[in-house]
């Protein structure tokens, strides 16, 4: 977080006034928060205390031309409400939203007692118990929403999910690997066909806080009524990739992978867990390859040799699709020599 406080721009203060959180004509100081490619995010200091304000961007801050509808923030707000109803404290409390600008206001959670999971992993702190807690909260949200058919009508977001997840990850990667295009397109079709629960869509360590009462999920801009296997695979993918970022903690990351997968599958109630596991295991190598050759490559894999390790593993698994998460782990472990 930058140390200099500043007056936020009108497109942050204006929505706050319309939400009734800032008096007409009043102003407030704040600090822009770092880390987002899809939104402007500010901490705003109001008389009643700090809050967080987020405004969706139409063009994401990545090298590729990646456009996304700004109305996704209204679905993020709805996801927060649904998640907190299923698991109190699973998301920050929603304080208000301004549909016209694509802005929402939420509870500010200080980093002193809500560190970012990504930072902990970067520093080699790989705690399987926390990974299991992430899985337990995530699967409870999936289970609660799978049991409630009214949720589907609240999230008509197929086009948004395609624009900010399926196209930039799987279909863009297919263009980089034409020989794999049929297999990557099949993963898209399978994901679109299994509409079973409320999906977060960006369950990444950069969007998970390690709070004193458990994991807190942020940035549900991709919220979608769809395949919960996507959330499981998306999170597990990051634990595999972290082995390249912080090699000394590889055994810990693989332990987190095992703990998260095991805890999640133990909570699946809406379908046979083995069916969901198979979809997640087959999707994982596509997402793995996407993080070096899709529109949103991870920033910490820069060496050509490391990218080739990811490609070799992903291509092998896409060529012989796995049914179990352990098969993915084993193939990557062999590549790493562990």
C-alpha positions as CSV (number, residue, x, y, z in Angstrom):
1,X,0.0,0.0,0.0
2,X,1.4,3.4,-0.9
3,X,2.3,5.5,2.1
4,X,1.0,8.9,0.8
5,X,-2.6,9.6,1.4
6,X,-4.4,11.4,-1.4
7,X,-7.8,12.7,-2.4
8,X,-9.5,9.9,-4.4
9,X,-10.7,10.6,-8.0
10,X,-14.3,11.7,-8.6
11,X,-15.2,8.2,-10.0
12,X,-14.5,6.8,-6.5
13,X,-16.0,9.7,-4.4
14,X,-19.1,10.1,-6.6
15,X,-20.3,6.6,-6.0
16,X,-19.7,6.9,-2.3
17,X,-22.0,9.9,-2.2
18,X,-24.7,8.1,-4.1
19,X,-24.4,5.1,-1.7
20,X,-25.0,7.5,1.2
21,X,-21.6,6.8,2.7
22,X,-20.2,10.3,2.1
23,X,-22.2,13.5,2.5
24,X,-23.0,15.5,-0.6
25,X,-20.1,17.9,-1.3
26,X,-17.9,16.2,1.3
27,X,-14.5,14.8,0.4
28,X,-12.3,12.2,2.0
29,X,-8.7,11.1,1.9
30,X,-7.5,7.6,1.1
31,X,-4.9,5.4,-0.5
32,X,-5.0,3.4,-3.7
33,X,-4.5,-0.3,-3.0
34,X,-2.2,-2.4,-5.2
35,X,-2.7,-5.8,-6.7
36,X,-5.7,-5.6,-8.9
37,X,-5.7,-5.7,-12.7
38,X,-9.4,-5.5,-13.2
39,X,-10.5,-2.7,-10.8
40,X,-9.5,0.6,-9.2
41,X,-9.3,-0.2,-5.5
42,X,-9.0,2.4,-2.7
43,X,-9.0,2.5,1.0
44,X,-11.1,5.5,2.0
45,X,-10.9,7.1,5.5
46,X,-14.4,8.1,6.6
47,X,-15.2,9.7,9.9
48,X,-16.7,6.3,11.0
49,X,-13.5,4.5,10.0
50,X,-11.8,3.1,6.9
51,X,-13.6,1.3,4.2
52,X,-12.6,-0.3,0.9
53,X,-14.1,1.0,-2.5
54,X,-13.7,-0.9,-5.7
55,X,-14.6,0.2,-9.2
56,X,-14.5,-2.2,-12.1
57,X,-12.5,-1.4,-15.2
58,X,-13.7,-2.1,-18.7
59,X,-10.2,-2.9,-19.9
60,X,-8.0,-5.0,-17.6
61,X,-4.4,-4.0,-16.8
62,X,-2.7,-6.7,-18.8
63,X,-0.5,-6.7,-21.9
64,X,-3.2,-8.4,-24.0
65,X,-6.4,-6.7,-25.1
66,X,-8.8,-8.0,-22.4
67,X,-12.2,-6.4,-22.2
68,X,-14.8,-7.2,-19.5
69,X,-18.3,-5.9,-18.7
70,X,-18.3,-3.5,-15.8
71,X,-21.6,-4.8,-14.5
72,X,-19.7,-7.7,-13.1
73,X,-19.5,-5.7,-9.8
74,X,-23.2,-6.1,-9.1
75,X,-22.7,-9.9,-9.3
76,X,-19.6,-9.6,-7.0
77,X,-21.8,-7.9,-4.5
78,X,-24.4,-10.6,-4.8
79,X,-21.7,-13.3,-4.4
80,X,-20.6,-11.6,-1.2
81,X,-24.1,-11.7,0.3
82,X,-24.6,-15.3,-0.7
83,X,-21.2,-16.4,0.7
84,X,-21.7,-14.6,4.0
85,X,-25.1,-16.2,4.3
86,X,-23.6,-19.6,3.8
87,X,-20.5,-19.1,5.9
88,X,-20.5,-15.9,8.0
89,X,-17.2,-14.1,7.6
90,X,-16.3,-15.8,4.3
91,X,-16.2,-12.4,2.6
92,X,-15.9,-8.8,3.8
93,X,-19.2,-7.2,4.8
94,X,-20.9,-5.3,1.9
95,X,-21.6,-1.7,2.7
96,X,-23.1,-0.5,-0.5
97,X,-23.0,-0.6,-4.3
98,X,-23.4,1.8,-7.2
99,X,-24.6,-0.1,-10.2
100,X,-24.2,2.9,-12.6
101,X,-20.5,3.2,-12.0
102,X,-19.7,-0.5,-11.3
103,X,-18.5,0.5,-7.8
104,X,-19.0,-1.2,-4.5
105,X,-18.0,-0.4,-0.9
106,X,-17.0,-3.0,1.6
107,X,-15.5,-3.6,5.0
108,X,-11.8,-2.8,5.2
109,X,-9.8,-5.6,6.7
110,X,-6.3,-4.4,7.9
111,X,-3.4,-6.3,6.6
112,X,-1.8,-6.5,10.1
113,X,-4.3,-9.1,11.1
114,X,-5.5,-10.2,7.6
115,X,-2.3,-11.0,5.7
116,X,-2.6,-12.1,2.1
117,X,-2.2,-15.8,1.5
118,X,-0.2,-15.2,-1.6
119,X,2.4,-13.3,0.4
120,X,2.6,-16.1,2.9
121,X,3.2,-18.6,0.2
122,X,5.8,-16.4,-1.5
123,X,7.7,-16.3,1.8
124,X,7.6,-20.1,1.9
125,X,4.9,-20.4,4.7
126,X,2.9,-23.3,3.4
127,X,0.4,-24.4,5.9
128,X,-1.7,-27.4,4.9
129,X,-4.2,-26.7,7.7
130,X,-4.9,-23.3,6.3
131,X,-5.3,-24.8,2.8
132,X,-7.8,-27.2,4.2
133,X,-9.7,-24.3,5.8
134,X,-9.9,-22.6,2.4
135,X,-11.4,-25.7,1.0
136,X,-13.8,-26.2,3.8
137,X,-15.2,-22.7,3.4
138,X,-15.3,-22.9,-0.3
139,X,-17.2,-26.2,-0.4
140,X,-19.7,-25.0,2.1
141,X,-20.5,-22.1,-0.1
142,X,-20.9,-24.4,-3.1
143,X,-23.0,-26.9,-1.1
144,X,-25.3,-24.2,0.3
145,X,-25.9,-22.6,-3.2
146,X,-26.3,-26.0,-5.0
147,X,-29.2,-26.7,-2.6
148,X,-30.9,-23.4,-3.4
149,X,-32.3,-23.2,-7.0
150,X,-33.1,-19.5,-6.6
151,X,-29.4,-18.7,-6.9
152,X,-29.2,-19.6,-10.5
153,X,-31.6,-16.8,-11.6
154,X,-29.6,-14.3,-9.6
155,X,-26.4,-14.9,-11.6
156,X,-27.1,-14.8,-15.4
157,X,-23.4,-14.3,-16.0
158,X,-22.5,-16.8,-18.7
159,X,-21.3,-14.1,-21.0
160,X,-19.2,-12.4,-18.3
161,X,-17.6,-15.7,-17.2
162,X,-16.8,-16.5,-20.8
163,X,-15.2,-13.0,-21.3
164,X,-13.0,-13.0,-18.2
165,X,-12.3,-16.7,-17.6
166,X,-12.9,-19.2,-20.4
167,X,-11.8,-17.0,-23.3
168,X,-8.6,-15.4,-21.8
169,X,-7.5,-18.6,-20.1
170,X,-8.5,-21.6,-22.2
171,X,-9.3,-20.3,-25.6
172,X,-6.4,-17.8,-25.8
173,X,-4.1,-20.7,-24.8
174,X,-5.6,-22.8,-27.6
175,X,-4.5,-20.1,-30.1
176,X,-1.0,-20.4,-28.7
177,X,-1.1,-24.2,-29.0
178,X,-3.2,-25.0,-32.1
179,X,-2.6,-28.7,-31.7
180,X,-4.3,-28.7,-28.3
181,X,-7.2,-26.5,-29.4
182,X,-9.8,-29.3,-29.6
183,X,-8.9,-30.5,-26.1
184,X,-9.0,-27.0,-24.6
185,X,-12.3,-26.3,-26.4
186,X,-13.7,-29.5,-24.9
187,X,-12.7,-28.3,-21.4
188,X,-14.7,-25.1,-22.1
189,X,-17.7,-27.1,-23.2
190,X,-17.6,-29.4,-20.2
191,X,-17.2,-26.4,-17.8
192,X,-20.2,-24.7,-19.4
193,X,-22.3,-27.8,-19.3
194,X,-22.0,-28.5,-15.6
195,X,-24.1,-25.8,-14.0
196,X,-24.4,-26.9,-10.4
197,X,-23.5,-24.2,-7.8
198,X,-22.4,-20.6,-7.3
199,X,-18.8,-20.2,-8.5
200,X,-16.4,-17.5,-7.3
201,X,-14.3,-17.8,-10.4
202,X,-11.0,-16.4,-9.0
203,X,-10.1,-18.5,-6.0
204,X,-6.5,-17.5,-6.0
205,X,-4.1,-16.9,-3.1
206,X,-4.0,-13.2,-4.1
207,X,-7.7,-13.1,-3.3
208,X,-7.7,-14.9,0.0
209,X,-6.9,-13.3,3.4
210,X,-5.6,-15.3,6.3
211,X,-7.9,-13.8,8.9
212,X,-8.0,-14.5,12.6
213,X,-11.3,-16.3,12.2
214,X,-10.4,-18.1,9.0
215,X,-10.0,-17.5,5.3
216,X,-11.7,-14.5,3.7
217,X,-12.4,-14.5,0.0
218,X,-12.1,-11.3,-2.1
219,X,-12.7,-10.2,-5.7
220,X,-15.7,-12.3,-6.8
221,X,-16.0,-10.4,-10.1
222,X,-16.3,-13.7,-12.0
223,X,-19.2,-14.9,-10.0
224,X,-21.2,-17.4,-12.0
225,X,-23.8,-20.1,-11.6
226,X,-21.8,-22.9,-13.1
227,X,-19.3,-25.7,-12.4
228,X,-17.8,-25.7,-8.9
229,X,-14.9,-27.8,-10.2
230,X,-13.6,-24.6,-11.8
231,X,-13.0,-23.0,-8.3
232,X,-11.3,-26.1,-7.0
233,X,-9.0,-26.4,-10.1
234,X,-8.3,-22.7,-10.2
235,X,-7.0,-22.7,-6.6
236,X,-5.1,-25.9,-6.8
237,X,-3.4,-24.6,-9.9
238,X,-1.8,-21.8,-8.0
239,X,-0.3,-24.2,-5.4
240,X,1.4,-26.1,-8.2
241,X,2.8,-22.9,-9.7
242,X,4.2,-21.7,-6.4
243,X,6.7,-24.6,-6.6
244,X,8.5,-22.6,-9.3
245,X,8.2,-19.3,-7.4
246,X,9.6,-20.5,-4.1
247,X,11.3,-23.9,-4.8
248,X,12.5,-24.4,-1.2
249,X,8.9,-24.7,-0.1
250,X,7.9,-27.2,-2.8
251,X,7.1,-30.0,-0.3
252,X,4.9,-27.6,1.7
253,X,3.0,-26.5,-1.4
254,X,2.4,-30.0,-2.5
255,X,1.2,-30.8,1.0
256,X,-1.2,-27.8,0.7
257,X,-2.4,-29.2,-2.7
258,X,-3.2,-32.5,-1.1
259,X,-4.9,-31.0,2.0
260,X,-7.0,-28.6,0.0
261,X,-8.2,-31.3,-2.5
262,X,-8.9,-33.8,0.2
263,X,-10.9,-31.3,2.4
264,X,-12.9,-30.0,-0.5
265,X,-13.9,-33.4,-1.9
266,X,-15.0,-34.5,1.6
267,X,-17.6,-31.7,1.6
268,X,-19.1,-32.4,-1.8
269,X,-22.8,-33.3,-1.3
270,X,-24.5,-32.3,-4.6
271,X,-23.0,-34.9,-6.9
272,X,-20.6,-37.9,-6.6
273,X,-17.2,-36.4,-5.4
274,X,-15.4,-38.6,-7.9
275,X,-17.3,-36.9,-10.8
276,X,-16.3,-33.5,-9.7
277,X,-12.7,-34.6,-9.0
278,X,-12.4,-35.9,-12.6
279,X,-13.6,-32.6,-14.1
280,X,-11.2,-30.6,-11.8
281,X,-8.3,-32.9,-12.6
282,X,-8.8,-32.6,-16.4
283,X,-9.3,-28.8,-16.2
284,X,-6.1,-28.3,-14.1
285,X,-3.6,-28.8,-16.9
286,X,-5.5,-26.4,-19.2
287,X,-5.3,-23.7,-16.5
288,X,-1.7,-24.6,-15.7
289,X,-0.7,-24.0,-19.3
290,X,-2.8,-20.8,-19.4
291,X,-0.7,-19.2,-16.7
292,X,2.3,-19.1,-19.1
293,X,0.6,-18.9,-22.5
294,X,-2.8,-17.3,-21.9
295,X,-3.8,-13.7,-21.5
296,X,-3.0,-13.6,-17.8
297,X,0.4,-15.2,-17.2
298,X,1.6,-15.3,-13.7
299,X,4.2,-12.6,-13.1
300,X,6.7,-14.7,-11.2
301,X,7.4,-17.3,-13.9
302,X,9.8,-15.5,-16.2
303,X,12.6,-17.9,-17.0
304,X,12.3,-19.8,-20.3
305,X,13.3,-23.0,-18.6
306,X,10.6,-22.7,-16.0
307,X,7.9,-22.0,-18.6
308,X,9.0,-25.1,-20.5
309,X,8.6,-27.2,-17.4
310,X,5.0,-26.0,-17.1
311,X,4.4,-26.6,-20.8
312,X,5.8,-30.1,-20.7
313,X,3.7,-31.1,-17.7
314,X,0.5,-29.5,-19.0
315,X,0.9,-31.0,-22.5
316,X,1.5,-34.5,-21.1
317,X,-1.7,-34.2,-18.9
318,X,-3.8,-32.8,-21.7
319,X,-2.7,-35.6,-24.0
320,X,-3.6,-38.2,-21.4
321,X,-6.4,-36.6,-19.3
322,X,-6.3,-37.6,-15.6
323,X,-9.3,-38.6,-13.5
324,X,-7.7,-37.9,-10.1
325,X,-6.0,-34.9,-8.6
326,X,-3.2,-37.2,-7.4
327,X,-2.3,-37.9,-11.1
328,X,-1.7,-34.2,-11.7
329,X,0.4,-33.9,-8.6
330,X,2.4,-37.0,-9.5
331,X,3.2,-35.7,-13.0
332,X,4.3,-32.3,-11.8
333,X,6.3,-33.8,-9.0
334,X,8.2,-36.0,-11.5
335,X,8.9,-32.9,-13.6
336,X,10.3,-31.1,-10.5
337,X,12.3,-34.2,-9.4
338,X,10.7,-34.5,-6.0
